[in-house]
């Protein structure tokens, strides 16, 4: 089981940091979080709804970049 985890980590590291940041940070974390918060805002916010949706779909992917970079550093630290 441990060798499978290590090979998966090695595959991720082999693809590179920006690949990881894009797919795991921006797409998985950022867009998913932005869409979920936008759906919640549909039920909570009554005025300026489109402004909140656009802000969520811009801010969360930007936060996803930061999340992806920090998780990349964590992953690289675990590889050593």
C-alpha positions as CSV (number, residue, x, y, z in Angstrom):
1,X,0.0,0.0,0.0
2,X,2.8,2.4,0.8
3,X,4.6,1.8,-2.5
4,X,1.3,2.6,-4.4
5,X,1.1,5.9,-2.5
6,X,4.7,6.7,-3.2
7,X,4.3,6.0,-6.9
8,X,1.2,8.2,-7.0
9,X,3.1,11.0,-5.4
10,X,6.0,10.5,-7.8
11,X,3.6,10.7,-10.7
12,X,2.2,14.0,-9.4
13,X,5.7,15.4,-8.8
14,X,6.8,14.3,-12.3
15,X,3.9,16.2,-13.9
16,X,5.1,19.4,-12.3
17,X,4.0,22.1,-9.9
18,X,1.9,24.1,-12.3
19,X,0.0,21.1,-13.5
20,X,-0.8,20.3,-9.8
21,X,-1.7,23.9,-9.1
22,X,-4.0,24.1,-12.1
23,X,-5.9,20.8,-11.7
24,X,-5.9,20.5,-7.9
25,X,-5.9,24.1,-6.8
26,X,-7.8,26.0,-9.5
27,X,-10.2,23.3,-10.8
28,X,-10.8,21.0,-7.9
29,X,-10.5,23.5,-5.0
30,X,-11.3,26.9,-6.6
31,X,-14.0,26.2,-9.0
32,X,-15.7,23.6,-6.9
33,X,-15.7,26.0,-3.9
34,X,-16.8,28.9,-6.0
35,X,-19.7,27.0,-7.4
36,X,-20.8,25.7,-4.0
37,X,-20.7,29.1,-2.4
38,X,-22.6,30.6,-5.4
39,X,-25.3,28.0,-5.0
40,X,-25.6,28.9,-1.3
41,X,-25.6,32.6,-2.2
42,X,-28.6,32.0,-4.5
43,X,-30.7,31.1,-1.4
44,X,-29.2,33.7,1.0
45,X,-28.4,36.8,-1.0
46,X,-31.4,38.6,-2.6
47,X,-29.8,41.7,-4.1
48,X,-26.7,41.9,-6.3
49,X,-26.8,38.2,-6.8
50,X,-24.8,38.2,-10.1
51,X,-22.1,40.4,-8.4
52,X,-21.7,37.7,-5.7
53,X,-21.7,34.9,-8.2
54,X,-19.0,36.6,-10.3
55,X,-17.0,37.4,-7.3
56,X,-17.1,33.8,-6.0
57,X,-16.1,32.4,-9.4
58,X,-13.1,34.8,-9.6
59,X,-11.9,34.8,-5.9
60,X,-12.1,31.1,-5.2
61,X,-9.9,30.1,-8.2
62,X,-7.4,32.7,-7.1
63,X,-7.5,31.2,-3.6
64,X,-7.1,27.8,-5.3
65,X,-3.7,29.0,-6.7
66,X,-2.5,29.8,-3.2
67,X,-3.9,26.5,-1.9
68,X,-2.3,24.5,-4.7
69,X,1.1,26.1,-4.2
70,X,1.0,25.5,-0.4
71,X,-0.1,21.9,-0.9
72,X,2.6,21.4,-3.5
73,X,5.2,22.5,-0.9
74,X,3.6,20.1,1.6
75,X,3.7,17.3,-0.8
76,X,7.3,18.0,-1.7
77,X,8.2,18.1,2.0
78,X,6.6,14.7,2.5
79,X,8.6,13.2,-0.4
80,X,12.0,13.9,1.3
